[in-house]
Structures are given as structure tokens and as C-alpha cells.
Amino acid sequence: MRMVFRWYGEGNDTVTLKQIKQIPGVEGIVWALHDVPAGEEWPMEKILEYKRLSEQSGLHLEVVESVNVHDDIKIGLPTRDLYIDNYKKTIVKLATVGVKTICYNFMPVFDWARTDLYKEMEDGSTALFMEKAKIEHMDPNELVRSIANNPDLTMPGWEPERLGRLTELFEAYKDVTEEKLRDNLRYFLEQVVPVAEENGIKMAIHPDDPPYSIFGLPRIVKNREDIRRILDFVNSPSNGVTLCSGSLGANPNNDIAAMVREFKDRIPFAHLRNVKVYDNGDFIESSHRTQDGSVDMTGVVQAYSEIGFTGYARPDHGRHIWDEQCRPGYGLYDRALGIMYLWGLWDAAERAKQTKGQGA
Ligand code: DNO
């Protein structure tokens, strides 16, 4: 397991590269050009700027999250070929600076969604929260306002240019069923995966977050069956999944440890976090610890150890603790605590494996 840490870039993150470097066992950053709109080819000068920062900090830049997929590709419009072409060019460029894994998602209109970014927990910390009944009756514009209405930072997947185009986007998705969306994903993968493969890059689709439809939009990466189908679209190690225990974990029927075992050689990137799911379907992003949430993090990390996982892993959204002012879900403290917990689980599992191997 190779530990990495998401970083939003200079002037766009409250966490510094120096701080990241001091978290035990973190070897690289998970980065992206957040100011390049989806669909555009990433400019080389900007990529090289990250290369410079990576060299300076001693943290590698092998993982990108995300190169976003333009909505025209998801909708299946004729213009998609142009955007797919740009995507391929970006892949080639990223390979030249040593990128090995590209995380992306295929969620229509919205990337992740929550009804509350700072829900107070019993201990006074705050965390991202989803109130199911609320989102079911919410106007999508209101959701966009509540998430994107922050003048200081751009939220990933909630770029301001989407605000004005929402009605238009919903209209464009009107006839996109799950089946059609799947066909469009297959079309995209058939073109992009060979380029990734030639360039030593693994594509890793991120599950839908939450793993069910919101606002009537189709969702196709919700569970084991969905992931299996996608991996079978193009049978290549470069067509993989970002196995996000938190996104999938918001549906208690998803057995993440079983997925780790089943998809073992197709998981270039693991997102490891816990989530507490309530009986009414609401969920909150609890600490990474097994006892604090609904996902058996102990069992999940054990499964990774069992399969001899050599891919990248990162802690995911943390709570906001110790009065830290940070991006929602992306502070330093709770994610660093998360890492130490994950290492603890991992080291214990590896040791147990070793002892068992020696027949003790
Ligand atoms: C939010 C993230 C998502 C994720 C993308 C991957 O914090 O989990 O924005 O990066 O969905 O493409």
C-alpha cells in the first residue's frame, strides 16, 4: 500500500507540502489542475509547475484526481469526440511527468453531493453530512448554491461555471437512461484505455457519491455489479476502479472487503474512509476508525493486505477538528489521524500474515 495525500495546489489549499511530507509514510500528492475546465486539454506549463513542486517537496505526483470528463461525453453528443481527443492528449502529457494513475468519475452534472458540509457531531467536531429526506425534496439550484457559494475556494466538481448552466444541463440529460450512460462510458473507455495502456497509466473510475440516483439523474457506479460490468467493458489493467470505501459504504449492502478481493488486480487506487449510516439512510463522514462508522475498516484494510495490495491509497474526507479552518473534508488533522490508523491496521495485518506464513 503506497500512501498518498490529496493536495489542491498552492493558494488553493490550507495544507502545505511540508506538512504533508511530515505525515508518516506519505510518499506523494494526489493532484489536479482544478482551474482547467472539464474537456480542455491540460496545458504543459501548468503540469510542469506541479512537477517542479513535486521535486522540491520530495513528494511524487504519480496520482491525478481527477481529469474530469466533459458532460458531452456522458450525454453522448457528437462533440464528445473532440473532448475525448483532448482527454487522450492530456493522458499522454501526464505520462511524460511520471503520472501512473488517473482517477475520474462518470457522474452526470454533479460530482459528489452532501446536504451539509459542517454538520456538528457529538464531540463538537463537524463533518460532511447527507440528509436523505432533504435531498429528495431539494431544488438542485439550492444545492449548488449551498456547496459552491464560497468565494475563497473552488470545490472539486462544483466549478462556478456550472451554476449558470444547470437548467440547460438537466435538459441535456433528459433522455440519458442508465443504459445510455453505460454505453457512453463504454465508448469513452474503448478509446481512452488503449492510450492509457500505451503510456503506462491506469484509469480508475470513482464510484458515485452517494451511490444512488439524486434529482432523477442516472447513476452507474453504485455497487459490485456495476463495477464488474465496467471492468468488463475493456479488459485491461488500465481500466480500473478507485475503490472508495466511503462512497460505496453509504449503502450498507455494499461489502467493500469482498469487492477488494474480487477486483484485486483492477484497483490502482484506494480511497479509505469510514461513514456512519443511520437507519433512515442519512450518513455522516465519521472518523476513519472502525468503531465510529458503519464500514468495517479493519476488515477492508485486512482484505487489502491479504491481496498483497501495491496500489496507491489515500485517507479520504476527514472531520474538521481542533478548530481547523480548511476545505470541507480536506483538513490536515483528521486525515493525518486517519493515515496513522490505516497504517496501524495495515502493519498489524501484514505482521499477522507473516507470522501465519512462518507457521507460528
Ligand atoms: C470529493 C471527491 C470527489 C472525487 C471525484 C473523483 O471530495 O471525493 O470530488 O475526487 O468524484 O473523480
Residues whose N, C-alpha, C, O or C-beta is under 5 A from the ligand:
A	BS01	DNO	E65 S66 C103 Y104 N105 D111 W112 P156 G157 H206
